Amino acid sequence: MSKILKYGIVILIGAGLWACSSVQHIEVESELLEIKAKNGKQNEITQIINPYRDSLEDEMNKIIAYAPKTFIKSRPNGSLNNWATDVVLNSQKEKLDLSGLFFCLLNYGGLRSPINQGGVTVGDIFKLMPFDNEIVIVTLPVTVLKEIGVYLKERGGEPIAGVKLINDKLIFEGKEINDFYQVQIITSDYLMNGGDNMTFFDKKTDVYYTGKLMRDVMIEEARKQDTLIWTDEQRIIFE
């Protein structure tokens, strides 16, 4: 995609979504100007914009995958919760210490739109994840897991992958928490910086910035899957 097209996407879709992004807020003063075409001719600005508008629409309408069912978010569990965290986790596995503790944690409010059954377009993923949030891998002391478990229970659940929550306790299949001194969490820079009151990230000991936008990774992984993997696995259980 050309740089101009990328900027177009940011302008048309990303505007007004700063609240869930870690990007600095910048105030800009603007003035509304009326532009009229002279002698019945199409004005120059419209002539410049039209080709890029067409290219943008073509890009957003590209079908990249197929959804066998509708993916929806829900608390404590949802098919969209599972898909989003699974693809983000799977995309970063080569950067993880797979012998250690790791999992993916996103936020319920960050998933903005379902993925409907049928053809899935680039635009559908933009609606799902409209924010320019970068994927980060945060290292924390293993002692913070208790705090995270309590947080998830109080919130009624958040999207997770690679771990289960039973009441307020995080469970890693085949691994005992007490055998490790740290845990890696794959998340967004927005959450790492305290978004949704995830203040436990203040205790981080290391951060790896992947340079990948979460939305771009979701698009890439959707293309790889071709038919999106739907699961209603119950990863959070309150007894």
C-alpha positions in Angstrom: 0.0 0.0 0.0 1.4 3.4 -0.9 2.2 6.0 1.8 -0.5 8.3 0.5 -3.1 5.5 0.8 -1.9 4.7 4.4 -2.3 8.3 5.3 -5.7 8.3 3.8 -6.8 5.4 5.9 -5.5 7.1 9.1 -7.4 10.3 8.2 -10.7 8.8 7.2 -10.9 6.0 9.8 -8.6 6.9 12.7 -9.9 10.4 13.4 -11.5 10.9 16.8 -10.1 7.6 18.2 -7.3 9.0 20.2 -8.9 8.1 23.6 -7.8 4.4 23.2 -4.4 5.1 21.8 -1.1 5.9 23.4 -0.5 8.6 20.9 0.0 12.1 22.3 -3.0 14.5 22.1 -2.2 17.5 19.9 -4.6 20.5 19.6 -4.9 21.9 16.2 -6.7 25.1 15.3 -8.5 25.0 11.9 -10.7 27.3 9.8 -13.5 26.1 7.6 -13.2 27.4 4.0 -15.8 27.1 1.3 -14.5 25.8 -2.0 -16.5 26.3 -5.1 -15.9 25.1 -8.6 -15.7 27.8 -11.3 -17.4 27.7 -14.7 -19.0 24.4 -13.9 -15.7 22.6 -13.8 -14.8 20.1 -11.1 -12.6 21.9 -8.6 -8.9 21.0 -8.4 -9.0 19.5 -5.0 -11.7 17.0 -5.9 -9.7 16.0 -9.0 -6.7 15.3 -6.7 -8.6 13.4 -4.1 -10.8 11.2 -6.3 -8.2 8.7 -7.4 -7.1 8.1 -3.9 -10.6 7.8 -2.6 -11.2 5.0 -5.2 -7.9 3.3 -4.2 -8.9 3.5 -0.5 -12.3 2.0 -1.2 -10.8 -0.8 -3.2 -8.3 -1.6 -0.5 -10.9 -1.6 2.3 -13.3 -3.8 0.4 -10.7 -6.5 -0.4 -11.8 -9.9 1.0 -8.9 -11.5 2.9 -10.6 -14.4 4.6 -13.9 -16.2 5.3 -15.7 -16.3 8.7 -17.6 -19.6 9.2 -19.7 -18.1 11.9 -20.2 -14.6 13.4 -17.5 -13.7 15.9 -18.8 -11.7 18.8 -17.3 -10.3 22.0 -18.8 -11.2 25.4 -17.9 -11.3 29.0 -16.4 -13.4 30.5 -15.9 -15.3 27.2 -16.5 -14.7 23.6 -15.5 -16.1 20.2 -14.1 -12.7 19.2 -12.2 -12.4 22.4 -10.6 -15.8 21.6 -9.8 -15.1 18.0 -8.2 -11.7 18.6 -6.0 -12.9 21.4 -5.1 -16.1 19.6 -3.9 -14.4 16.5 -1.9 -11.8 18.4 -0.3 -14.5 20.6 0.5 -16.7 17.6 2.1 -13.9 15.7 4.6 -13.3 18.5 5.5 -16.8 19.6 8.9 -16.7 17.9 9.9 -13.8 20.2 8.9 -15.6 23.4 10.6 -17.9 25.8 8.2 -20.8 25.2 9.6 -22.7 28.2 8.5 -19.9 30.5 5.2 -18.3 31.4 3.5 -16.2 28.8 0.0 -15.2 27.7 -1.9 -12.6 25.7 -4.1 -10.0 27.4 -6.2 -7.5 25.5 -9.2 -5.4 26.6 -12.9 -6.0 26.0 -13.5 -2.3 25.1 -10.8 -2.3 22.5 -12.6 -4.8 20.3 -15.0 -2.4 18.6 -17.0 -4.5 16.1 -17.9 -8.1 15.5 -16.7 -10.1 12.5 -19.8 -11.2 10.6 -20.2 -14.6 9.0 -19.1 -14.6 5.3 -16.4 -12.7 3.5 -14.0 -10.7 5.8 -12.6 -7.5 4.3 -9.7 -5.3 5.3 -12.4 -2.8 6.4 -13.9 -5.3 8.8 -10.6 -5.6 10.6 -10.3 -1.8 10.7 -13.8 -1.7 12.3 -12.7 -4.3 14.8 -9.4 -2.6 15.7 -9.4 1.0 14.6 -6.6 2.1 16.9 -2.9 2.5 16.0 -1.8 0.5 19.0 1.5 -1.3 18.8 2.0 -4.9 20.1 4.4 -5.1 23.0 5.8 -7.9 25.0 6.0 -6.9 28.7 8.1 -8.8 31.3 6.7 -8.8 34.8 7.7 -10.5 38.1 5.6 -13.7 38.5 4.3 -12.3 41.8 2.2 -9.8 39.8 0.0 -12.6 38.5 -2.1 -12.6 41.7 -2.9 -8.9 41.2 -3.8 -9.6 37.5 -6.1 -12.4 38.5 -8.0 -10.2 40.9 -8.2 -7.5 38.3 -9.7 -9.8 35.7 -12.3 -11.1 38.1 -13.3 -7.6 39.2 -13.7 -6.7 35.5 -15.8 -9.7 34.8 -13.2 -11.0 32.4 -11.0 -9.6 29.6 -9.8 -11.3 26.3 -7.0 -13.7 27.1 -5.1 -16.5 25.3 -2.4 -19.0 26.5 -3.8 -19.1 30.1 -7.1 -19.7 31.9 -8.7 -17.9 34.8 -10.5 -19.9 37.5 -12.2 -17.4 39.8 -9.2 -15.0 40.4 -6.4 -17.5 39.8 -4.5 -17.7 36.5 -3.7 -21.3 35.4 -1.0 -22.2 32.9 -1.5 -25.7 31.5 1.4 -28.0 32.4 3.3 -25.3 34.3 3.4 -24.3 38.0 3.6 -20.6 38.6 5.9 -21.1 41.6 8.6 -22.6 39.4 9.1 -19.3 37.6 10.3 -15.8 38.5 8.8 -13.9 35.6 6.0 -13.8 33.1 5.8 -12.4 29.6 2.5 -10.7 28.6 1.7 -9.9 25.0 -0.5 -6.8 24.9 -0.9 -3.3 23.4 1.2 -0.2 24.3 -2.0 1.5 25.3 -2.7 -1.1 28.0 1.0 -1.3 29.0 0.8 2.4 29.7 -2.1 2.0 32.1 -5.1 2.0 29.8 -8.3 0.5 31.4 -6.6 0.9 34.8 -4.1 -1.9 34.1 -1.8 -0.4 36.7 -0.1 -3.7 37.3 2.0 -3.0 34.2 3.8 -0.3 36.3 5.8 -3.2 37.8 7.3 -4.2 34.4 11.0 -5.1 34.3 11.4 -5.1 30.5 9.5 -4.2 27.4 10.0 -5.5 23.8 8.5 -3.2 21.2 7.6 -5.3 18.2 7.1 -2.4 15.8 3.8 -4.1 14.7 0.4 -2.5 14.9 -2.2 -4.9 16.3 -4.6 -4.2 13.5 -1.9 -5.0 10.8 -1.1 -8.3 12.6 -4.8 -9.2 12.6 -5.0 -8.5 8.9 -1.9 -10.7 8.2 -3.1 -13.5 10.4 -6.6 -13.5 8.9 -5.0 -13.9 5.4 -2.9 -16.8 6.7 -5.9 -18.5 8.3 -8.1 -18.0 5.1 -11.0 -19.5 7.1 -11.0 -17.8 10.5 -10.7 -20.2 13.4 -13.9 -19.9 15.5 -13.9 -21.1 19.1 -16.1 -20.5 22.1 -13.6 -22.0 24.5 -14.4 -21.0 28.1 -11.1 -19.5 29.2 -12.5 -17.6 32.2 -14.6 -19.5 34.7 -16.3 -18.0 37.8 -17.5 -20.7 40.2 
